[in-house]
Amino acid sequence: MTAASEGSISWLSSKEAACRLGVTLRSLYRFIDEGSLPAYRFGRVIRLQQSEVDQFIEASRIVPGTLEHLYPEAKGPVGPGDRAAS
């Protein structure tokens, strides 16, 4: 038997999932609405499987060398006597 068939799925509330991810509820709902993160509606409540939240975290891992576009290349040597342009 699988864990799911034994009824041992670990569920998180929206608030718990947002805290686990370190994001706001608004960001969590955006991930859900975009289809990036699966969620389930039971009546009026939304629940997320802990294992799927953990998979989302792993899938969001940044690959080294892919953030070069976020920081500018140095324009020259910067030393104690150099002044920033005003």
C-alpha positions in Angstrom: 0.0 0.0 0.0 1.1 3.5 -0.6 1.0 6.3 1.9 -1.8 8.0 0.1 -4.0 4.8 0.2 -3.4 4.6 4.0 -4.7 8.1 4.4 -1.5 9.5 5.7 -1.2 12.5 3.5 0.2 15.5 5.4 -2.0 18.6 4.6 -1.0 22.2 5.1 -3.4 25.2 5.3 -2.7 28.1 3.0 -1.2 30.0 5.9 1.1 27.1 6.9 2.2 26.6 3.3 2.9 30.3 2.9 5.0 30.3 6.1 6.9 27.1 4.9 7.7 28.9 1.7 8.5 32.2 3.3 6.0 34.1 1.1 2.8 36.1 1.6 -0.6 34.5 1.1 -1.0 36.6 -2.0 2.2 35.1 -3.5 1.0 31.6 -2.5 -2.4 32.1 -4.2 -0.5 33.4 -7.3 1.6 30.3 -7.5 -1.6 28.2 -7.2 -3.5 30.2 -9.8 -0.6 30.1 -12.3 -0.5 26.3 -11.9 3.0 26.2 -10.4 1.8 24.8 -7.1 -1.1 22.3 -6.8 -3.8 22.9 -4.2 -7.1 21.4 -3.3 -10.4 23.0 -2.3 -12.5 21.2 0.3 -15.6 23.2 0.7 -14.4 26.7 1.6 -10.9 25.8 2.6 -7.8 25.4 0.4 -5.3 22.8 1.4 -1.9 21.8 0.0 0.0 18.5 0.3 3.2 19.0 2.3 5.0 16.7 -0.2 3.9 18.8 -3.1 5.0 22.0 -1.4 8.4 20.4 -0.7 8.6 19.4 -4.4 7.8 23.0 -5.4 10.7 24.2 -3.1 13.1 21.8 -4.8 12.0 22.7 -8.3 12.6 26.4 -7.4 16.2 25.8 -6.6 18.5 28.3 -8.4 21.1 26.8 -10.7 24.5 28.3 -10.1 25.5 30.7 -12.9 21.9 31.7 -13.9 21.7 35.0 -12.0 24.4 37.1 -13.8 21.6 39.3 -15.3 20.8 40.5 -11.8 24.1 42.1 -10.9 26.0 44.6 -13.1 29.5 43.9 -14.2 32.2 46.0 -12.4 33.1 49.1 -14.3 36.6 49.4 -12.9 38.7 49.1 -9.8 37.1 50.4 -6.7 39.5 51.4 -4.0 39.5 53.5 -0.8 40.3 56.6 -2.8 37.6 56.1 -5.4 34.5 58.2 -5.2 31.0 57.2 -6.3 29.6 59.3 -9.1 26.9 61.7 -7.8 
